[in-house]
């Protein structure tokens, strides 16, 4: 049985797939950051929903990638996680 990482490494050899994969990385970074912050604080999606007044279903959609957050929503999430929101533009490496 192949692991996800093995499968991904194979798929990334395809130039079209690699470009699409790279294009979604900012969204994936946001998703990973929300999930990591929530788990570090040992809170559930329901707990975060109560803190932010964002529907738990919407938090679930954010975390599974089926909904993109607005800047206003990201600010509310940061506040609910007792964190500061920092958005950066960084130079490309290539």
C-alpha positions in Angstrom: 0.0 0.0 0.0 1.4 3.4 -1.0 1.4 6.2 1.5 -0.1 9.6 0.7 3.4 11.2 0.6 4.6 8.6 -2.0 1.5 9.2 -4.1 1.9 12.9 -3.9 5.6 12.7 -4.8 4.7 10.8 -7.9 1.9 13.2 -8.9 4.1 16.2 -8.4 6.3 15.0 -11.3 3.4 16.0 -13.5 3.9 19.7 -14.4 0.2 20.6 -14.6 -0.5 18.9 -11.3 2.5 20.5 -9.6 1.4 24.0 -10.7 -2.1 23.5 -9.4 -0.8 22.1 -6.1 1.5 25.1 -5.7 -1.4 27.4 -6.5 -3.5 26.1 -3.6 -0.7 26.4 -1.0 -1.8 29.7 0.5 -5.3 28.3 1.2 -3.7 25.2 2.6 -1.4 27.3 4.8 -4.5 29.1 6.3 -6.3 25.8 6.8 -3.3 24.2 8.6 -2.8 27.3 10.7 -6.4 27.4 11.9 -6.4 23.7 12.7 -3.0 23.8 14.4 -3.9 26.8 16.6 -7.2 25.2 17.6 -5.6 21.9 18.5 -2.7 23.6 20.4 -5.4 25.1 22.6 -7.2 21.8 22.9 -10.5 23.3 21.7 -13.1 21.8 19.4 -14.7 23.5 16.4 -17.8 24.0 18.6 -15.7 25.8 21.2 -14.2 28.0 18.6 -17.6 28.7 17.1 -18.9 29.8 20.6 -15.9 32.1 21.0 -16.2 33.7 17.5 -19.9 33.5 16.9 -19.1 31.8 13.6 -21.3 28.8 12.9 -19.5 25.5 13.7 -20.5 24.2 10.2 -18.7 27.1 8.6 -15.6 26.4 10.7 -15.7 22.8 9.5 -16.0 24.0 5.9 -13.0 26.3 6.4 -11.0 23.4 7.8 -11.9 21.0 5.1 -11.2 23.5 2.3 -14.8 23.8 0.9 -15.1 27.5 2.1 -12.6 30.3 1.8 -12.6 32.8 4.7 -12.9 36.5 4.3 -10.4 38.8 6.0 -13.1 39.7 8.5 -13.6 36.0 9.3 -9.9 35.5 9.7 -9.8 38.4 12.2 -12.7 36.9 14.2 -10.9 33.5 14.2 -7.7 35.1 15.4 -9.5 36.9 18.1 -11.3 33.7 19.2 -8.0 31.9 19.3 -6.5 34.8 21.3 -3.9 35.4 18.6 -2.9 38.1 16.3 -3.5 37.8 12.5 -0.4 38.4 10.4 -0.6 38.4 6.6 2.7 38.7 4.6 3.8 39.1 1.1 7.1 37.3 0.7 9.5 37.3 -2.2 9.3 34.3 -4.5 12.2 31.9 -4.3 12.3 31.1 -8.1 
